[in-house]
Amino acid sequence: MSEAIFPASEWQDPVEPGLPEEHRAHLVRQLSAGGSTALIIVEGGKPVFQWGDLALKSSVASVRKSLISILYGIYVAEGRIKLDATLQDLRIDDIGGLTDRERQATVEHLLQARSGVYHPSVHDTARGRPPRGEYAPGSF
């Protein structure tokens, strides 16, 4: 296993393209069309693709679920996490408890933000959130 290399203050430019040219071209088209400002893909501590101005500060919101879903994909591919496992199977509960119906939400429902579990969050108000128990897991 090669040692990962991480930058002291900035990433080095990729020396060799880490992605096939057709993938790079497709990715550049998608990033340009989507209004993205920058992207860097790092493998083993070395950049294999970068696009845009990496120094540009961008305002981002609501990315936590997307990033967590990406990371879960690694463990799903390795067979370490089963998407059809329910909260009940995993013995996961919440402050104040989950209902029997909410316990039937699967890992996949959670990653898709379709769990049917509608608890208030720290910076959230009731605006836009369905009443608790209104939707079954996977239905909304």
Stockholm file with secondary structure:
# STOCKHOLM 1.0

chainA/1-140         MSEAIFPASEWQDPVEPGLPEEHRAHLVRQLSAGGSTALIIVEGGKPVFQWGDLALKSSVASVRKSLISILYGIYVAEGRIKLDATLQDLRIDDIGGLTDRERQATVEHLLQARSGVYHPSVHDTARGRPPRGEYAPGSF
#=GR chainA/1-140 SS CCCCCCCSSSCCCCSSCSSCHHHHHHHHHHHHHTTCCEEEEEETTEEEEEEECTTCCCCCCSCHHHHHHHHHHHHHHTTSSCTTCBTTTTTCCCTTCCCTTGGGCBHHHHHTTCSCCCCCCTTCCSTTCCCTTSSCTTCC
#=GC SS_cons         CCCCCCCSSSCCCCSSCSSCHHHHHHHHHHHHHTTCCEEEEEETTEEEEEEECTTCCCCCCSCHHHHHHHHHHHHHHTTSSCTTCBTTTTTCCCTTCCCTTGGGCBHHHHHTTCSCCCCCCTTCCSTTCCCTTSSCTTCC
//
